[in-house]
Amino acid sequence: MNNNNFQTINHSELQDFKKSCKDRGINPGDFNLQEHDVTQTPTGNGLFHPNGKLTISKNGKSKTYETGNDTHWPADFDKDLRSGFFN
């Protein structure tokens, strides 16, 4: 697994990603994770939420997920694993 210094992906999301892989007998290191299109969205109270996209690749197949506040890319990735998308 390509381990970048992610801006929109938190530790618990990465743990969920790794758990999904391990639950299906897949090495998380077989995937390439590339964060991109990161932006800072104002919340209205002077703070900013980072948002972006995460492209996950394996075996010549890739899928892009939305990242940041209120996204659920780990669950979407898990669904794709269960469907065999990355096989």
Contacts in CASP RR format, 6 or more apart in sequence:
PFRMAT RR
TARGET T0000
AUTHOR 0000-0000-0000
METHOD contacts of the structure
MODEL  1
MNNNNFQTINHSELQDFKKSCKDRGINPGDFNLQEHDVTQTPTGNGLFHP
NGKLTISKNGKSKTYETGNDTHWPADFDKDLRSGFFN
1 28 0 8 1.000
1 29 0 8 1.000
1 30 0 8 1.000
1 31 0 8 1.000
1 32 0 8 1.000
1 33 0 8 1.000
2 31 0 8 1.000
2 32 0 8 1.000
2 33 0 8 1.000
2 34 0 8 1.000
3 33 0 8 1.000
4 33 0 8 1.000
4 34 0 8 1.000
4 35 0 8 1.000
6 14 0 8 1.000
6 33 0 8 1.000
6 35 0 8 1.000
7 35 0 8 1.000
7 38 0 8 1.000
7 50 0 8 1.000
7 52 0 8 1.000
8 35 0 8 1.000
8 38 0 8 1.000
8 50 0 8 1.000
8 51 0 8 1.000
8 52 0 8 1.000
8 54 0 8 1.000
8 67 0 8 1.000
8 68 0 8 1.000
9 33 0 8 1.000
9 35 0 8 1.000
9 54 0 8 1.000
9 67 0 8 1.000
9 68 0 8 1.000
13 67 0 8 1.000
13 73 0 8 1.000
13 74 0 8 1.000
16 74 0 8 1.000
16 75 0 8 1.000
16 78 0 8 1.000
17 28 0 8 1.000
17 33 0 8 1.000
17 74 0 8 1.000
17 77 0 8 1.000
18 28 0 8 1.000
20 74 0 8 1.000
20 77 0 8 1.000
20 78 0 8 1.000
20 81 0 8 1.000
21 27 0 8 1.000
21 28 0 8 1.000
21 29 0 8 1.000
21 30 0 8 1.000
21 31 0 8 1.000
21 81 0 8 1.000
22 28 0 8 1.000
24 81 0 8 1.000
24 82 0 8 1.000
26 81 0 8 1.000
26 86 0 8 1.000
30 58 0 8 1.000
31 56 0 8 1.000
31 57 0 8 1.000
31 58 0 8 1.000
31 86 0 8 1.000
32 56 0 8 1.000
32 57 0 8 1.000
32 58 0 8 1.000
33 54 0 8 1.000
33 55 0 8 1.000
33 56 0 8 1.000
34 54 0 8 1.000
34 55 0 8 1.000
34 56 0 8 1.000
34 57 0 8 1.000
35 52 0 8 1.000
35 53 0 8 1.000
35 54 0 8 1.000
35 67 0 8 1.000
36 52 0 8 1.000
36 53 0 8 1.000
36 54 0 8 1.000
36 55 0 8 1.000
37 52 0 8 1.000
37 53 0 8 1.000
38 50 0 8 1.000
38 51 0 8 1.000
38 52 0 8 1.000
39 50 0 8 1.000
39 51 0 8 1.000
39 52 0 8 1.000
40 48 0 8 1.000
40 49 0 8 1.000
40 50 0 8 1.000
40 51 0 8 1.000
41 48 0 8 1.000
41 49 0 8 1.000
41 50 0 8 1.000
41 51 0 8 1.000
41 69 0 8 1.000
42 48 0 8 1.000
43 49 0 8 1.000
49 68 0 8 1.000
49 69 0 8 1.000
50 68 0 8 1.000
50 69 0 8 1.000
51 66 0 8 1.000
51 67 0 8 1.000
51 68 0 8 1.000
51 69 0 8 1.000
51 71 0 8 1.000
52 66 0 8 1.000
52 67 0 8 1.000
52 68 0 8 1.000
53 64 0 8 1.000
53 65 0 8 1.000
53 66 0 8 1.000
53 67 0 8 1.000
54 64 0 8 1.000
54 65 0 8 1.000
54 67 0 8 1.000
54 73 0 8 1.000
55 62 0 8 1.000
55 63 0 8 1.000
55 64 0 8 1.000
55 65 0 8 1.000
56 62 0 8 1.000
56 63 0 8 1.000
56 64 0 8 1.000
56 65 0 8 1.000
56 77 0 8 1.000
56 86 0 8 1.000
58 86 0 8 1.000
59 86 0 8 1.000
59 87 0 8 1.000
61 85 0 8 1.000
61 86 0 8 1.000
63 77 0 8 1.000
63 80 0 8 1.000
63 85 0 8 1.000
63 86 0 8 1.000
65 71 0 8 1.000
65 73 0 8 1.000
65 76 0 8 1.000
65 77 0 8 1.000
66 73 0 8 1.000
67 73 0 8 1.000
80 86 0 8 1.000
END
